[in-house]
Amino acid sequence: MKALLCQQYGLPETLVYTETPAPVPAEKDVLITVKACGVNFPDALIIQNKYQFKPVLPFSPGGEVSGVVTAVGDKVTHLQPGNRVLALCGWGGFAEEVVVDSRKVFPIPAAMDYITAATTLYNYGTSYHALLDRANLQAGETILVLGAAGGVGIAAVELAKLMGATVIAAASTEEKLALCKEKGADFLINYSVDDLRTRIKEITGDKGVDVVYDPIGGPLAEQALRSTAWKGRYLVVGFASGQIPQLPFNLPLLKGCAVMGVFWGSFAEREPVKSRQNLGQLLQWLQQGKISQHIHRIYTLHEAAESIRDLIDRKIKGKAVVKVGNWEEVITTAPPPSPKKEIATQVETAKQVLVINGLSDIKNHIGKTIGPGAWLTVTQQMINDFAAATFDFQWVHLDTEKAKALLPGGKTIAHGYLTMSLASHFFYDLIQVENVSSFFNYGINKARFISPVPEGSRIRMKATLTGAEEQPNGSVKLFLSCTIELEGADKPAYAAELISLLA
Ligand SMILES: NC(=O)c1ccc[n+]([C@@H]2O[C@H](COP(=O)([O-])OP(=O)(O)OC[C@H]3O[C@@H](n4cnc5c(N)ncnc54)[C@H](OP(=O)(O)O)[C@@H]3O)[C@@H](O)[C@H]2O)c1
């Protein structure tokens, strides 16, 4: 495969575009054919051996990819070849193929294109975590964003605005500030010509800013800290300037303010449930068009070193991205990850199975009640996998700690739609269809989620064949009134009419 390789540490000009053996996935890994790779600040650091992660030479930079899964290791259950995904690989993305730990790979919604998928998570994930979880930014507060037209900076501008804050964007050129204005900034400061403190005093009427978002460090940091309001929060996000500032400790004391670190990668690892909730919110805003990444330029893999050079030279507004290969975007709906392996360990089979032997046999069974079938245990793993497949990260499903304190029984609750989806599984458990050329479940009618299903509880289905309708083309629509029972509960978990088509 082709890749941009770092064979010895140095500046982007030392990177080599060359042929290299394709990587092989280990048992928990996923092999991805890369479609696009976002360009991020760590790419500039990692090739110079200045980053916290130090891969073995030679390696490709490129930590944020989108693409298609081409192979999975034996222990990977939630992804399969053909899935469209994004991945936070750390490095290895400026290449035609990359191997990634499956826990860092996420299916992408059908409507999301590869360029968006490779350019959004890292910047918006960092800035949303900083504003929400660290600064606890409130509507009506004022925030100063430094390096505001850079990758994380522009995401902070957009998100802070969406969260109801007044945004002061600060950057080094008028062109960069014009982009910040487009993204909703209320006030602009060009710190290469204006004095930062004076301008903040003018804008806030001496009060200062409630929050500082600082991805650049250097000499601006002390000026920004001196410009915070009483009980302000100073977010230490990065040091793009190359200088780690030394701050006088008397300033936080005098201002009653907090200097707080932001480390999104560590947060995502240590608090995966919260991180997934943030991701879910960001995806929702993306799909609603409330946030959108500004793409500075799309580079080819051959030009990838130039993209890192442009980043170092402060030429990039928003985000640069490398397109790998000569593909045209075709948006298709990916099949949901198969829960089969998980279910296989949890089920017994039904004691009695109704056999429908061909289309003409259907009428013999109308009115019959079948089941209940075998119990199935709804595990937290199933709930998590369902959330990952549907991007529905509500805490009631995922946050086991919060559930302990707040939910009846102290357990998380399965998604209603997960219970609904299991109706098909129970159908195959109760009814065996033979001697037909095709058969599929294609509709659900009158669905009701009646009782919540706590994690670890058991459910099973019973059903009545209520009718069959012959279609003009000779196929038959079968109507099944189904009830999914919840062990120990008076009321069922779910009831609906399941419609299947047999031909
Ligand atoms: N803490 C975390 O979890 C986390 C996550 C992601 C990124 N980061 C860090 O955040 C920083 C920014 O990342 P990014 O992806 O937003 O980078 P970026 O797109 O290159 O933006 C950085 C901005 O910093 C300003 N800057 C000032 N001095 C600079 C210099 N000497 N070289 C380059 N830029 C300089 C530039 O704006 P002006 O020209 O307008 O000054 C530039 O737009 C990096 O240090 C990165 O490692 C941290």
Ligand as a Chemical Component Dictionary entry (heavy atoms), coordinates in Angstrom:
data_LIG
# 
_chem_comp.id                   LIG 
_chem_comp.type                 NON-POLYMER 
_chem_comp.pdbx_formal_charge   0 
_chem_comp.three_letter_code    LIG 
# 
loop_
_chem_comp_atom.comp_id 
_chem_comp_atom.atom_id 
_chem_comp_atom.alt_atom_id 
_chem_comp_atom.type_symbol 
_chem_comp_atom.charge 
_chem_comp_atom.model_Cartn_x 
_chem_comp_atom.model_Cartn_y 
_chem_comp_atom.model_Cartn_z 
_chem_comp_atom.pdbx_ordinal 
LIG N1  N1  N 0  -6.114 19.090 25.257 1  
LIG C1  C1  C 0  -6.638 18.364 24.330 2  
LIG O1  O1  O 0  -7.364 17.401 24.598 3  
LIG C2  C2  C 0  -6.372 18.750 22.908 4  
LIG C3  C3  C 0  -7.121 18.214 21.856 5  
LIG C4  C4  C 0  -6.889 18.672 20.572 6  
LIG C5  C5  C 0  -5.876 19.603 20.344 7  
LIG N2  N2  N 1  -5.130 20.055 21.380 8  
LIG C6  C6  C 0  -4.057 21.035 21.214 9  
LIG O2  O2  O 0  -4.623 22.276 20.834 10 
LIG C7  C7  C 0  -3.667 22.982 20.077 11 
LIG C8  C8  C 0  -4.323 23.476 18.804 12 
LIG O3  O3  O 0  -4.684 22.369 17.988 13 
LIG P1  P1  P 0  -5.436 22.609 16.600 14 
LIG O4  O4  O 0  -5.674 21.266 16.005 15 
LIG O5  O5  O -1 -6.555 23.534 16.791 16 
LIG O6  O6  O 0  -4.260 23.352 15.773 17 
LIG P2  P2  P 0  -4.414 24.421 14.600 18 
LIG O7  O7  O 0  -5.597 24.118 13.764 19 
LIG O8  O8  O 0  -3.097 24.494 13.950 20 
LIG O9  O9  O 0  -4.700 25.776 15.377 21 
LIG C9  C9  C 0  -3.763 26.329 16.239 22 
LIG C10 C10 C 0  -3.873 27.842 16.188 23 
LIG O10 O10 O 0  -2.880 28.328 17.089 24 
LIG C11 C11 C 0  -2.398 29.584 16.632 25 
LIG N3  N3  N 0  -0.938 29.628 16.785 26 
LIG C12 C12 C 0  -0.289 30.535 17.525 27 
LIG N4  N4  N 0  1.026  30.331 17.469 28 
LIG C13 C13 C 0  1.221  29.279 16.659 29 
LIG C14 C14 C 0  2.387  28.605 16.197 30 
LIG N5  N5  N 0  3.604  28.964 16.589 31 
LIG N6  N6  N 0  2.210  27.565 15.386 32 
LIG C15 C15 C 0  0.996  27.178 15.005 33 
LIG N7  N7  N 0  -0.149 27.782 15.411 34 
LIG C16 C16 C 0  -0.030 28.833 16.232 35 
LIG C17 C17 C 0  -2.828 29.703 15.176 36 
LIG O11 O11 O 0  -3.771 30.770 15.135 37 
LIG P3  P3  P 0  -3.328 32.253 14.874 38 
LIG O12 O12 O 0  -2.464 32.261 13.655 39 
LIG O13 O13 O 0  -4.617 32.931 14.690 40 
LIG O14 O14 O 0  -2.578 32.676 16.113 41 
LIG C18 C18 C 0  -3.542 28.406 14.825 42 
LIG O15 O15 O 0  -4.714 28.637 14.072 43 
LIG C19 C19 C 0  -2.490 22.046 19.860 44 
LIG O16 O16 O 0  -1.492 22.327 20.805 45 
LIG C20 C20 C 0  -3.080 20.687 20.114 46 
LIG O17 O17 O 0  -2.113 19.736 20.540 47 
LIG C21 C21 C 0  -5.368 19.650 22.651 48 
# 
loop_
_chem_comp_bond.comp_id 
_chem_comp_bond.atom_id_1 
_chem_comp_bond.atom_id_2 
_chem_comp_bond.value_order 
_chem_comp_bond.pdbx_ordinal 
LIG N1  C1  SING 1  
LIG C1  O1  DOUB 2  
LIG C1  C2  SING 3  
LIG C2  C3  SING 4  
LIG C2  C21 DOUB 5  
LIG C3  C4  DOUB 6  
LIG C4  C5  SING 7  
LIG C5  N2  DOUB 8  
LIG N2  C6  SING 9  
LIG N2  C21 SING 10 
LIG C6  O2  SING 11 
LIG C6  C20 SING 12 
LIG O2  C7  SING 13 
LIG C7  C8  SING 14 
LIG C7  C19 SING 15 
LIG C8  O3  SING 16 
LIG O3  P1  SING 17 
LIG P1  O4  DOUB 18 
LIG P1  O5  SING 19 
LIG P1  O6  SING 20 
LIG O6  P2  SING 21 
LIG P2  O7  DOUB 22 
LIG P2  O8  SING 23 
LIG P2  O9  SING 24 
LIG O9  C9  SING 25 
LIG C9  C10 SING 26 
LIG C10 O10 SING 27 
LIG C10 C18 SING 28 
LIG O10 C11 SING 29 
LIG C11 N3  SING 30 
LIG C11 C17 SING 31 
LIG N3  C12 SING 32 
LIG N3  C16 SING 33 
LIG C12 N4  DOUB 34 
LIG N4  C13 SING 35 
LIG C13 C14 SING 36 
LIG C13 C16 DOUB 37 
LIG C14 N5  SING 38 
LIG C14 N6  DOUB 39 
LIG N6  C15 SING 40 
LIG C15 N7  DOUB 41 
LIG N7  C16 SING 42 
LIG C17 O11 SING 43 
LIG C17 C18 SING 44 
LIG O11 P3  SING 45 
LIG P3  O12 DOUB 46 
LIG P3  O13 SING 47 
LIG P3  O14 SING 48 
LIG C18 O15 SING 49 
LIG C19 O16 SING 50 
LIG C19 C20 SING 51 
LIG C20 O17 SING 52 
# 
